[in-house]
Amino acid sequence: MSSPRRYLALNIMASRREKIQAMLLEEPGDTFLRYSLAMELDKEGDHETSLAELRELYCLTPPYIPAFFMAGQQLAKLNRLDESRSVLRTGVEQAQIQGDSHAASEMTEFMAALGSISE
């Protein structure tokens, strides 16, 4: 049996990603935890895995709206502008369907900014 002190030391040493993954073992359907994991993967430079996680979230029924915006931003950062615009357009449509005018507005503004960036 491990001591509380050892557990505390292991918990402190765990990365943020590892902590999120541990929480997901208990709550695998938690969309916010899955979104948080995608954010951490992006910070660590694992963009393709991050984008795959976000794709899963925006393909849910109903889609998780923040995943569209984050995927659009990541794709733009990776200079994949056409993909970014496509994801953002779908995100705006889905946000409008869900009545999330704030998210739709943010994504529309971001797409407008992408319009001034050429590939």
N, C-alpha and C positions, 0 to 999 in steps of 0.2 A: 504494500500500500504506500503510495507516495505521500510525502508530508505536505502540509499546506504551504510551507516555505518553498519547497521545490516547485509546486504548482504555480506559485506567484512568480518565481524566477522564470519559468518557462513562458508564462503568460506575458511577462514584460518583454522577453526576448522575441516573441512572435511578431512578425511584421503585421502591418494593418491588413494586408491581403489575407494572410493566414488566419487572422482573427475573424475576418468576414467569412472566409471559407468554413471555419469551425461553426459559426452561427448558422450558415446555410445547411450544414448537416442536420441541424435541429429544425430548421424552417426552410426547406428547399423551395417552397413556392413563394417566398417573400420577395416581391418584386423590387422593393427598395434595396434590400440586401444584394440582390442580383445586379441592380443598377450600380450600387456602390462598388461591387467587385469589378465591374466593367471600368469604372473610373480609376480604380487602383491599377488595373492592368494597363490602362493607357499611361498612367504616370510612370509605370515601370518600363514603358517602351514596347509592351507586347500589344501592339495596335490591332493585329489581325484577330487575336483572341478577344480583345475588348470589343471590337466591332461585331464579332460573332455573338457575343453575349447580348449586345444592344439589339442586334437583329432579332434574336429570340424574343426579346422583350417587346419590340414593336410588332411582332407577328402574333402576339397573344390576342385573345378575344376577351375583352376589348384591348386594343393596343395600349402599351404604357407610353404615354405621350412624351415624357422627358427623354426617352431613349432616341426618338427621332432627332431631336435638337442636338443631343450629344454626339450621335453618329454623324450628323451633318457637319458639326464643328470638327470632329476628328478627321473626317474625309477631306475637308478643306485644308486642314493643317498638313495632311499628307499629299496635298496638291492633286487630289482626285475630285476635281471641281464638278464634273458632270454627275458623278455618283452622289456628291454632296447635295447638289440641287435637286436631284431626283428624290432622295430620302426626305429632304426638307419639304418639297411639294406635297408628298404623301403625308408627312407629318402635319402640315397646315390643314389639309383636308380632314384628317382624323381628329385634329384638335377642334375644328369647327363642328364636326359631327358630335363630339363629346361636350360641346359648349364651353371649351376652354379658349376663350378669345385672347387671353393674355399670352398663352403659349403660341397660338397662331400668329399673333402680332410679332412676338420675338423672332420666330422662325422666318416670317416674311421680311423683317428688317435685316436679318442675317443674309437671306438670299439676295436682297437688294445690294448689300455690301459685296457679295460675291460677284454680282454683275459687273462691278468695276474692276474685278481681278481677272486678267486673261490667263488662259492656260499656257 
